[in-house]
Amino acid sequence: MLSQEKIPNNVNLSSDRRLIRALEAWQPSFIEWWKTVGPEGFQLDDVYLRTAVSVEPDGWAHFDYVKMPDYRWGIFLSPPEEGRTVGFGDHLGEPAWQEVPGEHRNMLRRIVVTQADTEPASVEQQRLLGRTAPSLYDLRNLFQVNVEEGRHLWAMVYLLHTYFGRDGREEAEALLQRRSGDPDKPRILGAFNQPVENWLDFYMFTMFTDRDGKYQLAALKESGFDPLSRSCRFMLTEEAHHMFVGETGVDRILARTCELMTRDPNQDARAQGGVDLLTVQKYINLWFTLSIDLFGGEVSSNAADFFAAGLKGRYKEERHEDHRALDGVYPMEIPREGALVRQEVPLRNAMNEILRDNYIEDCQRAVDKWNRTIEASGVTSFRLRLPSRRFHRQIGIFTGLPLGPDGAFMPNEEWERKLGDWLPTEADVCHVKSLMHPVRERGKVAHWIAPPQKGINGTPLDFEYVRRN
């Protein structure tokens, strides 16, 4: 039987026999999924992992060695707020819902399923990366991200089983049947079907795509459906590490790249066995644009409906003055006949774009930090930048339009000719792949990336983060 010992939780799981039976039926499928498409080749190894055993400060980050299939995937909700009310939309000021409001059931289920689907997808995308980890430190961080995505899946499956009955159980099963990149049963959102083939992909994914996750969870944290809000609040504490892995991983690549440039008479990092700055820029262009698509269309009736229903708010909703957002407008540039035309969109219909604004500001902060690393190295010839939100879009009003990284229209032929200047080419991918040789010696790192500044949980850099068995 599933128990408090088997699954750490603060939802009084042992008192709900129906829920226990439902999770008992789902758990074997989850473990089979994990062993089949989870991290390949390391299932029997002891990994120094952080496990949440409670939501208290001394319980949510317990470190010890564990084999990944034995990881204790817990179910945690942040503590309830007494007297909490719906903070936005048409239900503003009403008591927060402890059960699913019938009129919003389908919308809410769609929100939960879409969020849930991203969690196993990222594990599938990253399943082969352990083969080429640049250090034991990075290998351990990969696995920490993987098991926490698994825990986030459990958090969403708990909501589906507890609050959505038979429909929820069927959705939970379907989460383990879809596969990232599968032509017949792909994952729901595009970025989660994109291959993550190397560690530059991985750092960009955890930097940009997991950062999208931060803002989606932050918007759902505002939800008037209290169990979803409390689940997302706790998930955000773990998401921070995923973004740390990506942001510092790219920073470490840049530090080593600049060091290699100074060794070469032509400042050619590739010739010195590194990742050149232009290639880093191309991967930024790719993963940033894939990730901003995840926010949805710029003008969205779904986003308006989610906000009106009190299901999905804005980032830090309390900072906004008008929590009903009935009268405001959002100025936006709309493509029309090969030009950009300024248009004012009703505020509720622009909720995706408002959240995207917050995301882009956060990404720019990280890029500014990376540029300070380049500047400190003495390299003056190159600075990284975010492309326009209009570039390389697959979702929304800019889909498929010939807009360059500066966001300006250009002739189709020129745009197609220059794509290789902006996005990774086959030659770029092959070069990055050629660098991906595993380093398994304690305290050592691959040639193309600098060592981290410090270890995990106060451990030294030569700590045995993964014990091969």
VOPA-324501 format. One record per residue (C-alpha): residue number from 1; residue in three letters; x, y, z negated. Coordinates in nm, 3 decimals, padded with zeros to 5 digits, always signed. Each point is the difference from the previous one (the first is absolute). Layout:
<recs>
REC   seq   type        xx        yy        zz
REC   NUM    Ala         X         Y         Z
...
</recs>
This chain:
<recs>
REC   seq   type        xx        yy        zz
REC     1    Met   +00.000   +00.000   +00.000
REC     2    Leu   +00.113   +00.356   +00.067
REC     3    Ser   +00.067   +00.171   -00.328
REC     4    Gln   +00.157   +00.299   -00.168
REC     5    Glu   +00.322   -00.205   -00.008
REC     6    Lys   -00.019   -00.082   +00.372
REC     7    Ile   -00.115   +00.341   +00.121
REC     8    Pro   +00.085   +00.296   -00.225
REC     9    Asn   -00.304   +00.226   -00.001
REC    10    Asn   -00.190   +00.260   -00.196
REC    11    Val   -00.341   -00.072   +00.151
REC    12    Asn   -00.099   -00.271   -00.252
REC    13    Leu   +00.029   -00.260   +00.271
REC    14    Ser   -00.044   -00.298   -00.233
REC    15    Ser   -00.353   +00.112   -00.093
REC    16    Asp   -00.138   -00.019   +00.354
REC    17    Arg   -00.041   -00.363   +00.102
REC    18    Arg   -00.144   +00.083   +00.342
REC    19    Leu   +00.292   +00.224   +00.083
REC    20    Ile   +00.251   -00.257   -00.126
REC    21    Arg   -00.152   -00.263   +00.230
REC    22    Ala   +00.013   +00.238   +00.296
REC    23    Leu   +00.364   +00.085   -00.060
REC    24    Glu   +00.083   -00.367   -00.062
REC    25    Ala   -00.134   -00.073   +00.347
REC    26    Trp   +00.196   +00.289   +00.157
REC    27    Gln   +00.335   -00.045   -00.175
REC    28    Pro   +00.117   -00.318   +00.183
REC    29    Ser   -00.062   +00.172   +00.333
REC    30    Phe   +00.203   +00.298   -00.119
REC    31    Ile   +00.293   -00.218   -00.108
REC    32    Glu   -00.011   -00.188   +00.328
REC    33    Trp   -00.002   +00.331   +00.189
REC    34    Trp   +00.295   +00.124   -00.207
REC    35    Lys   +00.205   -00.314   +00.064
REC    36    Thr   -00.087   -00.001   +00.370
REC    37    Val   +00.048   +00.366   +00.097
REC    38    Gly   +00.163   +00.152   -00.308
REC    39    Pro   +00.378   +00.054   -00.037
REC    40    Glu   +00.164   -00.276   +00.201
REC    41    Gly   +00.284   -00.201   -00.148
REC    42    Phe   -00.003   +00.135   -00.356
REC    43    Gln   -00.303   -00.159   -00.163
REC    44    Leu   +00.210   -00.216   -00.235
REC    45    Asp   +00.244   +00.273   -00.105
REC    46    Asp   -00.003   +00.185   -00.330
REC    47    Val   -00.058   +00.371   +00.063
REC    48    Tyr   +00.039   +00.279   -00.254
REC    49    Leu   -00.350   +00.146   +00.028
REC    50    Arg   -00.219   +00.250   -00.178
REC    51    Thr   -00.333   -00.146   -00.109
REC    52    Ala   -00.293   +00.195   -00.138
REC    53    Val   -00.141   -00.165   -00.312
REC    54    Ser   -00.210   +00.296   -00.118
REC    55    Val   -00.073   +00.363   +00.091
REC    56    Glu   +00.184   +00.131   -00.306
REC    57    Pro   +00.340   +00.169   +00.049
REC    58    Asp   +00.181   -00.296   -00.158
REC    59    Gly   -00.197   -00.260   +00.194
REC    60    Trp   -00.033   +00.098   +00.361
REC    61    Ala   +00.371   -00.045   +00.080
REC    62    His   +00.127   -00.325   -00.152
REC    63    Phe   +00.322   -00.124   +00.168
REC    64    Asp   +00.117   -00.360   +00.017
REC    65    Tyr   +00.100   -00.272   +00.245
REC    66    Val   -00.289   -00.175   +00.172
REC    67    Lys   -00.058   -00.214   +00.304
REC    68    Met   -00.233   +00.194   +00.228
REC    69    Pro   -00.274   -00.269   +00.034
REC    70    Asp   -00.013   +00.001   -00.382
REC    71    Tyr   -00.035   +00.379   -00.025
REC    72    Arg   -00.283   +00.100   -00.232
REC    73    Trp   -00.222   +00.207   +00.227
REC    74    Gly   -00.204   +00.195   -00.254
REC    75    Ile   -00.329   +00.186   +00.023
REC    76    Phe   +00.017   +00.339   -00.166
REC    77    Leu   -00.220   +00.305   -00.015
REC    78    Ser   +00.113   +00.323   -00.160
REC    79    Pro   -00.179   +00.077   -00.328
REC    80    Pro   -00.352   +00.139   +00.046
REC    81    Glu   -00.065   +00.370   -00.048
REC    82    Glu   -00.293   +00.054   -00.236
REC    83    Gly   -00.276   +00.198   +00.162
REC    84    Arg   +00.162   +00.002   +00.345
REC    85    Thr   -00.217   +00.150   +00.272
REC    86    Val   +00.010   +00.005   +00.380
REC    87    Gly   +00.240   +00.280   +00.087
REC    88    Phe   -00.109   +00.096   +00.352
REC    89    Gly   -00.261   -00.036   +00.272
REC    90    Asp   -00.376   -00.019   -00.021
REC    91    His   +00.012   -00.185   -00.334
REC    92    Leu   +00.225   +00.256   -00.168
REC    93    Gly   -00.044   -00.006   -00.379
REC    94    Glu   -00.196   -00.327   -00.014
REC    95    Pro   +00.137   -00.281   -00.220
REC    96    Ala   +00.266   -00.205   +00.177
REC    97    Trp   -00.135   -00.335   +00.123
REC    98    Gln   +00.095   -00.317   -00.183
REC    99    Glu   -00.188   -00.209   +00.257
REC   100    Val   -00.017   +00.040   +00.378
REC   101    Pro   -00.270   +00.252   +00.094
REC   102    Gly   -00.230   -00.185   +00.238
REC   103    Glu   -00.028   +00.279   +00.255
REC   104    His   +00.379   +00.015   +00.036
REC   105    Arg   +00.073   -00.372   -00.016
REC   106    Asn   +00.107   -00.049   +00.362
REC   107    Met   +00.219   +00.310   +00.009
REC   108    Leu   +00.167   -00.095   -00.326
REC   109    Arg   +00.063   -00.357   +00.111
REC   110    Arg   +00.158   +00.132   +00.320
REC   111    Ile   +00.231   +00.226   -00.201
REC   112    Val   +00.109   -00.282   -00.233
REC   113    Val   +00.055   -00.250   +00.284
REC   114    Thr   +00.203   +00.246   +00.208
REC   115    Gln   +00.224   +00.083   -00.296
REC   116    Ala   +00.028   -00.368   -00.095
REC   117    Asp   +00.100   -00.102   +00.353
REC   118    Thr   +00.313   +00.217   -00.006
REC   119    Glu   +00.146   -00.187   -00.297
REC   120    Pro   +00.052   -00.350   +00.147
REC   121    Ala   +00.077   +00.156   +00.339
REC   122    Ser   +00.317   +00.167   -00.126
REC   123    Val   +00.121   -00.326   -00.157
REC   124    Glu   -00.047   -00.173   +00.334
REC   125    Gln   +00.183   +00.278   +00.185
REC   126    Gln   +00.300   -00.028   -00.233
REC   127    Arg   +00.017   -00.378   -00.039
REC   128    Leu   +00.327   -00.052   +00.191
REC   129    Leu   +00.199   +00.294   -00.136
REC   130    Gly   +00.159   -00.200   -00.279
REC   131    Arg   +00.221   -00.171   +00.258
REC   132    Thr   +00.190   +00.324   +00.068
REC   133    Ala   -00.012   +00.190   -00.330
REC   134    Pro   +00.295   +00.242   -00.031
REC   135    Ser   +00.048   -00.080   -00.370
REC   136    Leu   -00.149   -00.196   -00.289
REC   137    Tyr   -00.133   +00.333   -00.131
REC   138    Asp   -00.193   +00.056   +00.323
REC   139    Leu   -00.112   -00.362   +00.016
REC   140    Arg   -00.147   +00.032   -00.346
REC   141    Asn   -00.173   +00.328   +00.091
REC   142    Leu   -00.156   -00.164   +00.304
REC   143    Phe   -00.143   -00.275   -00.214
REC   144    Gln   -00.122   +00.248   -00.262
REC   145    Val   -00.194   +00.182   +00.272
REC   146    Asn   -00.137   -00.332   +00.128
REC   147    Val   -00.128   -00.132   -00.333
REC   148    Glu   -00.156   +00.335   -00.088
REC   149    Glu   -00.182   +00.009   +00.332
REC   150    Gly   -00.126   -00.344   -00.101
REC   151    Arg   -00.116   +00.141   -00.333
REC   152    His   -00.178   +00.284   +00.176
REC   153    Leu   -00.177   -00.260   +00.210
REC   154    Trp   -00.114   -00.170   -00.321
REC   155    Ala   -00.129   +00.335   -00.127
REC   156    Met   -00.218   +00.048   +00.307
REC   157    Val   -00.112   -00.364   +00.007
REC   158    Tyr   -00.108   +00.037   -00.363
REC   159    Leu   -00.226   +00.288   +00.107
REC   160    Leu   -00.140   -00.198   +00.293
REC   161    His   -00.075   -00.305   -00.215
REC   162    Thr   -00.139   +00.194   -00.294
REC   163    Tyr   -00.218   +00.258   +00.171
REC   164    Phe   -00.092   -00.122   +00.350
REC   165    Gly   -00.132   -00.353   -00.052
REC   166    Arg   +00.006   -00.244   +00.290
REC   167    Asp   +00.103   +00.271   +00.247
REC   168    Gly   +00.297   +00.082   -00.221
REC   169    Arg   +00.109   -00.363   -00.023
REC   170    Glu   -00.014   -00.033   +00.378
REC   171    Glu   +00.202   +00.319   +00.045
REC   172    Ala   +00.259   -00.129   -00.247
REC   173    Glu   +00.039   -00.318   +00.204
REC   174    Ala   +00.035   +00.200   +00.322
REC   175    Leu   +00.285   +00.200   -00.151
REC   176    Leu   +00.210   -00.317   +00.003
REC   177    Gln   -00.104   -00.101   +00.353
REC   178    Arg   +00.105   +00.312   +00.190
REC   179    Arg   +00.368   +00.032   +00.089
REC   180    Ser   +00.217   +00.300   +00.077
REC   181    Gly   +00.056   +00.021   +00.376
REC   182    Asp   -00.222   -00.297   +00.081
REC   183    Pro   -00.170   +00.068   +00.337
REC   184    Asp   -00.315   -00.185   -00.106
REC   185    Lys   -00.028   +00.091   -00.370
REC   186    Pro   +00.208   +00.315   -00.054
REC   187    Arg   +00.002   +00.215   -00.308
REC   188    Ile   -00.256   +00.280   -00.005
REC   189    Leu   +00.234   +00.301   +00.031
REC   190    Gly   +00.252   +00.046   +00.279
REC   191    Ala   +00.316   +00.076   -00.201
REC   192    Phe   -00.045   -00.331   -00.183
REC   193    Asn   +00.032   -00.193   +00.326
REC   194    Gln   +00.330   +00.171   +00.087
REC   195    Pro   +00.307   -00.226   -00.025
REC   196    Val   +00.242   +00.076   -00.286
REC   197    Glu   +00.303   -00.164   +00.155
REC   198    Asn   +00.294   +00.153   -00.183
REC   199    Trp   +00.090   +00.192   -00.313
REC   200    Leu   -00.023   +00.339   +00.168
REC   201    Asp   -00.361   -00.091   +00.082
REC   202    Phe   -00.049   -00.108   -00.361
REC   203    Tyr   +00.132   +00.321   -00.152
REC   204    Met   -00.209   +00.206   +00.241
REC   205    Phe   -00.306   -00.212   -00.078
REC   206    Thr   +00.039   +00.040   -00.375
REC   207    Met   +00.076   +00.370   +00.045
REC   208    Phe   -00.283   +00.092   +00.236
REC   209    Thr   -00.260   -00.279   +00.003
REC   210    Asp   +00.006   -00.065   -00.373
REC   211    Arg   -00.020   +00.377   -00.047
REC   212    Asp   -00.324   -00.009   +00.197
REC   213    Gly   -00.104   -00.261   -00.257
REC   214    Lys   +00.073   +00.249   -00.277
REC   215    Tyr   -00.236   +00.257   +00.146
REC   216    Gln   -00.273   -00.250   +00.084
REC   217    Leu   +00.015   -00.136   -00.355
REC   218    Ala   +00.003   +00.354   -00.140
REC   219    Ala   -00.316   +00.082   +00.198
REC   220    Leu   -00.166   -00.322   -00.121
REC   221    Lys   +00.111   +00.075   -00.355
REC   222    Glu   -00.253   +00.285   +00.013
REC   223    Ser   -00.282   -00.242   +00.088
REC   224    Gly   -00.326   +00.018   -00.188
REC   225    Phe   +00.004   -00.383   -00.005
REC   226    Asp   +00.194   -00.030   -00.323
REC   227    Pro   +00.149   -00.351   +00.039
REC   228    Leu   +00.155   +00.102   +00.333
REC   229    Ser   +00.130   +00.324   -00.147
REC   230    Arg   +00.158   -00.177   -00.296
REC   231    Ser   +00.154   -00.271   +00.223
REC   232    Cys   +00.161   +00.259   +00.228
REC   233    Arg   +00.131   +00.205   -00.291
REC   234    Phe   +00.204   -00.296   -00.119
REC   235    Met   +00.107   -00.102   +00.350
REC   236    Leu   +00.155   +00.343   +00.044
REC   237    Thr   +00.248   -00.070   -00.281
REC   238    Glu   +00.142   -00.289   +00.205
REC   239    Glu   -00.021   +00.175   +00.337
REC   240    Ala   +00.259   +00.252   -00.121
REC   241    His   +00.274   -00.265   +00.008
REC   242    His   -00.083   -00.094   +00.359
REC   243    Met   +00.047   +00.360   +00.114
REC   244    Phe   +00.319   +00.025   -00.205
REC   245    Val   +00.140   -00.301   +00.188
REC   246    Gly   -00.071   +00.166   +00.335
REC   247    Glu   +00.109   +00.353   -00.081
REC   248    Thr   +00.326   -00.102   -00.167
REC   249    Gly   +00.064   -00.271   +00.260
REC   250    Val   -00.003   +00.252   +00.284
REC   251    Asp   +00.209   +00.239   -00.210
REC   252    Arg   +00.261   -00.272   -00.053
REC   253    Ile   +00.013   -00.070   +00.374
REC   254    Leu   +00.055   +00.370   +00.068
REC   255    Ala   +00.277   +00.024   -00.258
REC   256    Arg   +00.186   -00.291   +00.159
REC   257    Thr   -00.070   +00.121   +00.355
REC   258    Cys   +00.150   +00.340   -00.074
REC   259    Glu   +00.301   -00.163   -00.164
REC   260    Leu   +00.054   -00.215   +00.312
REC   261    Met   -00.036   +00.306   +00.225
REC   262    Thr   +00.289   +00.170   -00.177
REC   263    Arg   +00.220   -00.303   +00.072
REC   264    Asp   -00.058   +00.016   +00.376
REC   265    Pro   +00.163   +00.259   +00.226
REC   266    Asn   -00.330   +00.033   +00.188
REC   267    Gln   -00.217   -00.019   -00.314
REC   268    Asp   -00.145   -00.319   +00.147
REC   269    Ala   -00.158   -00.197   -00.283
REC   270    Arg   -00.096   -00.284   +00.232
REC   271    Ala   +00.361   -00.051   +00.099
REC   272    Gln   +00.078   -00.035   -00.370
REC   273    Gly   -00.274   -00.258   -00.058
REC   274    Gly   -00.267   +00.230   -00.136
REC   275    Val   -00.346   +00.133   +00.082
REC   276    Asp   +00.039   +00.328   +00.188
REC   277    Leu   -00.209   +00.301   -00.101
REC   278    Leu   -00.195   +00.011   +00.327
REC   279    Thr   -00.116   -00.357   -00.054
REC   280    Val   -00.109   +00.089   -00.354
REC   281    Gln   -00.198   +00.289   +00.149
REC   282    Lys   -00.168   -00.231   +00.251
REC   283    Tyr   -00.107   -00.237   -00.276
REC   284    Ile   -00.137   +00.295   -00.196
REC   285    Asn   -00.202   +00.101   +00.307
REC   286    Leu   -00.136   -00.354   +00.033
REC   287    Trp   -00.096   -00.076   -00.358
REC   288    Phe   -00.123   +00.348   -00.087
REC   289    Thr   -00.239   +00.004   +00.293
REC   290    Leu   -00.118   -00.357   -00.062
REC   291    Ser   -00.068   +00.097   -00.360
REC   292    Ile   -00.187   +00.326   +00.062
REC   293    Asp   -00.237   -00.200   +00.222
REC   294    Leu   -00.103   -00.186   -00.316
REC   295    Phe   -00.183   +00.310   -00.125
REC   296    Gly   -00.251   -00.033   +00.284
REC   297    Gly   -00.143   +00.250   +00.243
REC   298    Glu   +00.040   +00.374   -00.050
REC   299    Val   -00.376   +00.054   +00.022
REC   300    Ser   -00.177   -00.287   -00.173
REC   301    Ser   -00.363   -00.062   -00.090
REC   302    Asn   +00.114   -00.303   -00.205
REC   303    Ala   +00.227   +00.218   -00.212
REC   304    Ala   -00.291   +00.243   -00.047
REC   305    Asp   -00.229   -00.285   -00.107
REC   306    Phe   +00.257   -00.142   -00.245
REC   307    Phe   +00.042   +00.342   -00.159
REC   308    Ala   -00.373   +00.076   -00.012
REC   309    Ala   -00.065   -00.337   -00.166
REC   310    Gly   +00.264   +00.064   -00.267
REC   311    Leu   +00.204   -00.302   +00.109
REC   312    Lys   +00.325   +00.158   +00.126
REC   313    Gly   +00.118   +00.345   -00.101
REC   314    Arg   +00.291   +00.226   +00.079
REC   315    Tyr   +00.351   -00.025   -00.140
REC   316    Lys   -00.019   +00.141   -00.355
REC   317    Glu   -00.362   +00.101   +00.043
REC   318    Glu   +00.012   +00.199   -00.323
REC   319    Arg   +00.223   +00.258   +00.169
REC   320    His   -00.275   +00.094   +00.245
REC   321    Glu   -00.261   +00.260   -00.087
REC   322    Asp   -00.297   -00.116   +00.209
REC   323    His   -00.061   -00.364   -00.083
REC   324    Arg   -00.305   -00.027   +00.223
REC   325    Ala   +00.182   +00.134   +00.308
REC   326    Leu   -00.327   +00.090   +00.170
REC   327    Asp   +00.079   +00.349   +00.123
REC   328    Gly   +00.374   +00.004   +00.072
REC   329    Val   +00.176   -00.049   +00.333
REC   330    Tyr   +00.341   -00.131   +00.101
REC   331    Pro   +00.183   +00.174   +00.288
REC   332    Met   +00.134   -00.255   +00.247
REC   333    Glu   +00.161   -00.004   +00.343
REC   334    Ile   -00.205   -00.211   +00.239
REC   335    Pro   +00.133   -00.122   +00.339
REC   336    Arg   -00.206   +00.124   +00.292
REC   337    Glu   +00.095   -00.016   +00.368
REC   338    Gly   +00.373   -00.023   -00.064
REC   339    Ala   +00.010   +00.274   -00.263
REC   340    Leu   -00.052   +00.035   -00.375
REC   341    Val   -00.304   +00.198   -00.108
REC   342    Arg   -00.059   +00.121   -00.354
REC   343    Gln   -00.324   -00.124   -00.149
REC   344    Glu   -00.159   +00.010   -00.346
REC   345    Val   -00.122   -00.340   -00.116
REC   346    Pro   -00.250   -00.051   -00.285
REC   347    Leu   +00.208   -00.077   -00.308
REC   348    Arg   -00.154   -00.340   -00.071
REC   349    Asn   +00.078   -00.116   +00.353
REC   350    Ala   +00.366   +00.100   -00.047
REC   351    Met   +00.069   -00.206   -00.312
REC   352    Asn   +00.243   -00.230   +00.184
REC   353    Glu   +00.198   +00.299   +00.121
REC   354    Ile   +00.008   +00.158   -00.346
REC   355    Leu   +00.146   -00.321   -00.143
REC   356    Arg   +00.244   -00.015   +00.292
REC   357    Asp   +00.116   +00.353   -00.089
REC   358    Asn   +00.095   -00.115   -00.351
REC   359    Tyr   +00.181   -00.301   +00.143
REC   360    Ile   +00.200   +00.200   +00.254
REC   361    Glu   +00.108   +00.247   -00.268
REC   362    Asp   +00.132   -00.289   -00.210
REC   363    Cys   +00.181   -00.154   +00.298
REC   364    Gln   +00.159   +00.335   +00.080
REC   365    Arg   +00.136   +00.018   -00.356
REC   366    Ala   +00.176   -00.333   +00.055
REC   367    Val   +00.139   +00.105   +00.340
REC   368    Asp   +00.133   +00.319   -00.157
REC   369    Lys   +00.178   -00.215   -00.259
REC   370    Trp   +00.150   -00.218   +00.274
REC   371    Asn   +00.126   +00.309   +00.179
REC   372    Arg   +00.170   +00.115   -00.319
REC   373    Thr   +00.185   -00.335   -00.002
REC   374    Ile   +00.113   +00.061   +00.359
REC   375    Glu   +00.101   +00.358   -00.080
REC   376    Ala   +00.195   -00.104   -00.310
REC   377    Ser   +00.202   -00.244   +00.212
REC   378    Gly   +00.127   +00.283   +00.219
REC   379    Val   -00.187   -00.108   +00.314
REC   380    Thr   -00.135   +00.317   +00.159
REC   381    Ser   -00.110   -00.123   +00.343
REC   382    Phe   -00.328   -00.173   -00.090
REC   383    Arg   -00.305   +00.045   -00.222
REC   384    Leu   -00.297   -00.232   -00.028
REC   385    Arg   -00.355   +00.121   +00.043
REC   386    Leu   -00.354   -00.128   -00.007
REC   387    Pro   -00.170   -00.007   +00.339
REC   388    Ser   -00.327   +00.181   +00.051
REC   389    Arg   -00.310   -00.173   -00.129
REC   390    Arg   -00.122   +00.013   +00.363
REC   391    Phe   +00.286   -00.213   +00.136
REC   392    His   -00.035   -00.372   +00.088
REC   393    Arg   -00.349   -00.036   -00.139
REC   394    Gln   -00.213   -00.312   +00.041
REC   395    Ile   -00.294   +00.119   -00.211
REC   396    Gly   -00.198   +00.322   +00.015
REC   397    Ile   -00.033   +00.292   +00.238
REC   398    Phe   +00.364   -00.011   +00.116
REC   399    Thr   -00.003   -00.368   +00.101
REC   400    Gly   +00.211   -00.065   +00.308
REC   401    Leu   +00.057   +00.366   +00.083
REC   402    Pro   +00.340   +00.113   +00.142
REC   403    Leu   +00.101   +00.205   -00.302
REC   404    Gly   +00.367   +00.019   -00.096
REC   405    Pro   +00.151   -00.016   -00.350
REC   406    Asp   -00.051   +00.377   -00.018
REC   407    Gly   -00.373   -00.053   +00.055
REC   408    Ala   -00.010   +00.179   +00.338
REC   409    Phe   -00.157   -00.132   +00.318
REC   410    Met   +00.233   -00.101   +00.281
REC   411    Pro   -00.035   -00.168   +00.342
REC   412    Asn   -00.081   -00.370   -00.023
REC   413    Glu   +00.302   -00.103   +00.206
REC   414    Glu   +00.240   +00.197   -00.218
REC   415    Trp   -00.161   -00.134   -00.317
REC   416    Glu   +00.036   -00.361   +00.114
REC   417    Arg   +00.359   +00.062   +00.111
REC   418    Lys   +00.096   +00.143   -00.338
REC   419    Leu   -00.163   -00.262   -00.222
REC   420    Gly   +00.335   -00.178   -00.028
REC   421    Asp   +00.149   +00.321   -00.142
REC   422    Trp   -00.262   +00.010   -00.273
REC   423    Leu   -00.084   -00.361   -00.092
REC   424    Pro   +00.225   -00.306   -00.049
REC   425    Thr   +00.103   -00.161   +00.327
REC   426    Glu   +00.082   -00.365   +00.049
REC   427    Ala   +00.368   +00.094   -00.020
REC   428    Asp   -00.059   +00.180   -00.331
REC   429    Val   -00.183   -00.299   -00.144
REC   430    Cys   +00.275   -00.235   +00.117
REC   431    His   +00.269   +00.217   -00.160
REC   432    Val   -00.181   +00.013   -00.334
REC   433    Lys   -00.058   -00.375   +00.018
REC   434    Ser   +00.372   -00.056   +00.063
REC   435    Leu   +00.076   +00.159   -00.338
REC   436    Met   -00.238   -00.222   -00.195
REC   437    His   +00.235   -00.247   -00.166
REC   438    Pro   -00.089   -00.116   -00.351
REC   439    Val   +00.219   +00.089   -00.298
REC   440    Arg   -00.057   -00.236   -00.293
REC   441    Glu   +00.307   +00.078   -00.212
REC   442    Arg   -00.073   +00.175   -00.328
REC   443    Gly   +00.074   +00.373   +00.008
REC   444    Lys   +00.072   +00.005   +00.375
REC   445    Val   -00.199   +00.179   +00.271
REC   446    Ala   -00.005   -00.015   +00.379
REC   447    His   +00.229   +00.228   +00.197
REC   448    Trp   -00.281   +00.215   +00.146
REC   449    Ile   -00.155   +00.114   -00.329
REC   450    Ala   +00.140   +00.166   -00.312
REC   451    Pro   -00.041   -00.168   -00.339
REC   452    Pro   -00.281   +00.120   -00.226
REC   453    Gln   +00.081   +00.255   -00.267
REC   454    Lys   -00.113   -00.227   -00.283
REC   455    Gly   -00.142   -00.344   -00.064
REC   456    Ile   -00.350   -00.111   -00.097
REC   457    Asn   -00.122   +00.035   -00.359
REC   458    Gly   +00.341   +00.111   -00.125
REC   459    Thr   +00.183   -00.297   +00.151
REC   460    Pro   +00.344   +00.043   +00.164
REC   461    Leu   +00.028   -00.003   +00.378
REC   462    Asp   +00.176   -00.338   -00.007
REC   463    Phe   -00.295   -00.157   -00.184
REC   464    Glu   -00.123   -00.334   +00.137
REC   465    Tyr   -00.339   +00.127   +00.119
REC   466    Val   -00.078   -00.322   +00.189
REC   467    Arg   +00.120   -00.342   -00.111
REC   468    Arg   +00.006   -00.237   +00.295
REC   469    Asn   -00.124   -00.352   -00.081
</recs>
